[in-house]
């Protein structure tokens, strides 16, 4: 399982779609069923900002094959179209028993793209 000691930094062009695959396994590398889990993604300019001050926050659930322990979380180009610079982020999960755990965090840098048209 990903854990909160893993730092993952990303570079993305603003206005692009991007996805992150999260894979959940037990100590024997067997898949953990994530059927009733929700995954939260939050971007903030400052780590001390409240969730209400976040630049972007999304919730993900209803994964296609939860028994495989794979969650593909996607962020749409419409979510990133106006983002520029570096933000802090984290992924948290909420299990069926209401326990919450931060699974990874880091920074995401949105670089300026050249093409700005969306058709």
ZIBELRA-V367582 format. One record per residue. N is the residue number from 1. RES is the residue in three letters. PSI is psi in degrees with one decimal (NA if undefined). OMEGA is omega in whole degrees, 0 to 359 (NA if undefined). D_LAST is the distance of its C-alpha to the last C-alpha in Angstrom with 1 decimal. Layout:
n:N res:RES psi:PSI omega:OMEGA d_last:D_LAST
n:N res:RES psi:PSI omega:OMEGA d_last:D_LAST
This chain:
n:1 res:UNK psi:142.9 omega:171 d_last:39.0
n:2 res:UNK psi:147.8 omega:178 d_last:37.0
n:3 res:UNK psi:169.8 omega:189 d_last:39.1
n:4 res:UNK psi:4.6 omega:173 d_last:38.9
n:5 res:UNK psi:-10.9 omega:179 d_last:40.4
n:6 res:UNK psi:122.3 omega:174 d_last:37.4
n:7 res:UNK psi:126.8 omega:180 d_last:35.3
n:8 res:UNK psi:120.7 omega:180 d_last:31.8
n:9 res:UNK psi:139.0 omega:184 d_last:29.7
n:10 res:UNK psi:151.3 omega:169 d_last:26.0
n:11 res:UNK psi:131.4 omega:183 d_last:23.7
n:12 res:UNK psi:144.6 omega:172 d_last:20.0
n:13 res:UNK psi:135.3 omega:177 d_last:17.2
n:14 res:UNK psi:146.4 omega:181 d_last:15.8
n:15 res:UNK psi:5.0 omega:178 d_last:12.3
n:16 res:UNK psi:148.6 omega:168 d_last:13.2
n:17 res:UNK psi:145.7 omega:171 d_last:14.3
n:18 res:UNK psi:157.3 omega:182 d_last:18.0
n:19 res:UNK psi:149.6 omega:175 d_last:20.9
n:20 res:UNK psi:129.1 omega:177 d_last:24.7
n:21 res:UNK psi:124.5 omega:176 d_last:27.2
n:22 res:UNK psi:128.7 omega:182 d_last:30.5
n:23 res:UNK psi:127.6 omega:183 d_last:33.5
n:24 res:UNK psi:119.0 omega:181 d_last:36.6
n:25 res:UNK psi:158.5 omega:176 d_last:40.0
n:26 res:UNK psi:-174.9 omega:184 d_last:43.6
n:27 res:UNK psi:-19.1 omega:177 d_last:46.2
n:28 res:UNK psi:13.1 omega:183 d_last:46.7
n:29 res:UNK psi:21.1 omega:174 d_last:43.0
n:30 res:UNK psi:147.4 omega:181 d_last:42.8
n:31 res:UNK psi:140.4 omega:174 d_last:39.7
n:32 res:UNK psi:128.2 omega:179 d_last:39.9
n:33 res:UNK psi:121.7 omega:182 d_last:38.6
n:34 res:UNK psi:26.7 omega:187 d_last:36.0
n:35 res:UNK psi:-41.7 omega:184 d_last:35.8
n:36 res:UNK psi:28.7 omega:179 d_last:36.5
n:37 res:UNK psi:153.8 omega:169 d_last:35.0
n:38 res:UNK psi:137.2 omega:177 d_last:32.3
n:39 res:UNK psi:130.2 omega:180 d_last:30.6
n:40 res:UNK psi:137.5 omega:174 d_last:29.7
n:41 res:UNK psi:129.8 omega:180 d_last:27.4
n:42 res:UNK psi:133.8 omega:173 d_last:27.8
n:43 res:UNK psi:133.8 omega:177 d_last:26.6
n:44 res:UNK psi:149.0 omega:174 d_last:28.9
n:45 res:UNK psi:-39.3 omega:180 d_last:29.6
n:46 res:UNK psi:138.4 omega:181 d_last:33.3
n:47 res:UNK psi:-28.1 omega:182 d_last:35.1
n:48 res:UNK psi:-3.5 omega:177 d_last:37.3
n:49 res:UNK psi:149.6 omega:175 d_last:34.6
n:50 res:UNK psi:165.0 omega:177 d_last:34.8
n:51 res:UNK psi:-30.8 omega:178 d_last:32.2
n:52 res:UNK psi:-24.7 omega:179 d_last:31.4
n:53 res:UNK psi:1.1 omega:183 d_last:30.6
n:54 res:UNK psi:151.4 omega:177 d_last:28.3
n:55 res:UNK psi:-35.7 omega:181 d_last:24.9
n:56 res:UNK psi:137.4 omega:171 d_last:23.5
n:57 res:UNK psi:138.2 omega:183 d_last:25.4
n:58 res:UNK psi:149.2 omega:176 d_last:24.5
n:59 res:UNK psi:140.3 omega:181 d_last:26.9
n:60 res:UNK psi:134.5 omega:176 d_last:26.7
n:61 res:UNK psi:-179.3 omega:179 d_last:29.1
n:62 res:UNK psi:48.4 omega:183 d_last:29.5
n:63 res:UNK psi:143.3 omega:187 d_last:29.0
n:64 res:UNK psi:-42.9 omega:180 d_last:28.8
n:65 res:UNK psi:70.3 omega:187 d_last:32.1
n:66 res:UNK psi:-25.6 omega:181 d_last:33.9
n:67 res:UNK psi:-16.3 omega:178 d_last:37.1
n:68 res:UNK psi:-8.4 omega:178 d_last:35.7
n:69 res:UNK psi:23.3 omega:183 d_last:35.2
n:70 res:UNK psi:126.9 omega:175 d_last:31.6
n:71 res:UNK psi:121.0 omega:174 d_last:29.0
n:72 res:UNK psi:113.6 omega:180 d_last:25.4
n:73 res:UNK psi:129.9 omega:185 d_last:23.8
n:74 res:UNK psi:144.3 omega:175 d_last:20.1
n:75 res:UNK psi:128.0 omega:186 d_last:18.2
n:76 res:UNK psi:154.2 omega:175 d_last:14.6
n:77 res:UNK psi:-28.9 omega:178 d_last:12.1
n:78 res:UNK psi:-23.7 omega:176 d_last:12.3
n:79 res:UNK psi:-26.4 omega:187 d_last:16.0
n:80 res:UNK psi:-2.2 omega:188 d_last:15.9
n:81 res:UNK psi:-33.4 omega:183 d_last:13.4
n:82 res:UNK psi:11.3 omega:182 d_last:16.6
n:83 res:UNK psi:139.0 omega:178 d_last:19.1
n:84 res:UNK psi:135.3 omega:181 d_last:21.1
n:85 res:UNK psi:-165.4 omega:185 d_last:24.6
n:86 res:UNK psi:136.0 omega:180 d_last:26.8
n:87 res:UNK psi:154.7 omega:172 d_last:27.4
n:88 res:UNK psi:147.9 omega:177 d_last:30.1
n:89 res:UNK psi:162.3 omega:164 d_last:29.2
n:90 res:UNK psi:157.8 omega:170 d_last:31.2
n:91 res:UNK psi:129.5 omega:172 d_last:31.0
n:92 res:UNK psi:151.7 omega:175 d_last:33.7
n:93 res:UNK psi:148.4 omega:174 d_last:34.7
n:94 res:UNK psi:117.8 omega:182 d_last:36.6
n:95 res:UNK psi:170.3 omega:180 d_last:38.9
n:96 res:UNK psi:-28.8 omega:180 d_last:40.3
n:97 res:UNK psi:12.5 omega:178 d_last:43.5
n:98 res:UNK psi:9.8 omega:173 d_last:41.5
n:99 res:UNK psi:145.0 omega:181 d_last:42.2
n:100 res:UNK psi:137.9 omega:181 d_last:39.5
n:101 res:UNK psi:134.4 omega:172 d_last:39.1
n:102 res:UNK psi:126.6 omega:186 d_last:36.9
n:103 res:UNK psi:-25.8 omega:174 d_last:35.9
n:104 res:UNK psi:158.0 omega:179 d_last:34.1
n:105 res:UNK psi:173.5 omega:178 d_last:33.0
n:106 res:UNK psi:-145.6 omega:178 d_last:32.0
n:107 res:UNK psi:153.3 omega:174 d_last:29.5
n:108 res:UNK psi:127.6 omega:180 d_last:25.8
n:109 res:UNK psi:125.0 omega:177 d_last:24.6
n:110 res:UNK psi:114.0 omega:180 d_last:21.0
n:111 res:UNK psi:150.8 omega:179 d_last:20.6
n:112 res:UNK psi:134.1 omega:177 d_last:18.5
n:113 res:UNK psi:168.0 omega:179 d_last:15.6
n:114 res:UNK psi:-52.5 omega:181 d_last:15.0
n:115 res:UNK psi:129.7 omega:182 d_last:11.3
n:116 res:UNK psi:6.0 omega:181 d_last:9.9
n:117 res:UNK psi:144.3 omega:175 d_last:6.4
n:118 res:UNK psi:116.0 omega:181 d_last:3.8
n:119 res:UNK psi:NA omega:NA d_last:0.0
